Amino acid sequence: MRSRPLVTTGALAACVSVLVVLLYATHIGRHLGEPGVLPLLGVLLVVAALGVAVWCGVVAVRVRAQVERVGRLRPGAPLVVGRPTAALTLEARSLRAGTRGLPPDSPDREHVVYAFPGDRVELWVRGDDAPRWWVTLPAAAVEGRTRLGGRGLTSLTLHDAAAQLELVPTSAVGRAWPSAAHRAAAVEQVRALVAR
């Protein structure tokens, strides 16, 4: 099952490559039928495809490493991958918990991990040795939608007396490029974990 963001990114890279070649060819007065233009177009498409593949691989490795790191620090706790949101940044400022790795400082495709050790939900940002903050369960939960990358994703906002945590679950199996089915399964798992 191929993820839509990966296909979209690849198609965008291919279109940009074709446009660059065509603009360059027009600038030097060459046409597609002339020698050298089509091979140059082919080389640029291959380079664009390799660039997208490397970028996707790097993101996938980062997500797996983050999940493994939290798994070592919270053995046996259910872990869910999610996306950072502006609401997390606001709460981090309110709690003086630090905003490194949260929007707008986080790079594109950054992920966070939610850990569910017993009676709380913890937020782990990449590189942290401890949870950034947590919400104690049971906690009041409000379901909504948040926009990330031009797409509306299901969010679950939890709060207790001390803190608030907006969860945007994307994968319960540590995938960096989840499909809609993976995102829906992750949301269902978080609902079940919060309700236990």
Secondary structure, DSSP 8 states (H G I E B T S, - for coil): ---HHHHHHHHHHHHHHHHHHHHHHHHTT--TTSTTHHHHHHHHHHHHHHHHHHHHHHHHHHHHHHHHHHHHHSTT--EEEE---HHHHHHHHHHT---TTSTTTS-TT--EEEE--SSEEEEEETT-SS-SEEEESS-EEEEEEEEETTEEEEEEEEE-SS-EEEE-EEESS--SS--HHHHHHHHHHHHHHHH-
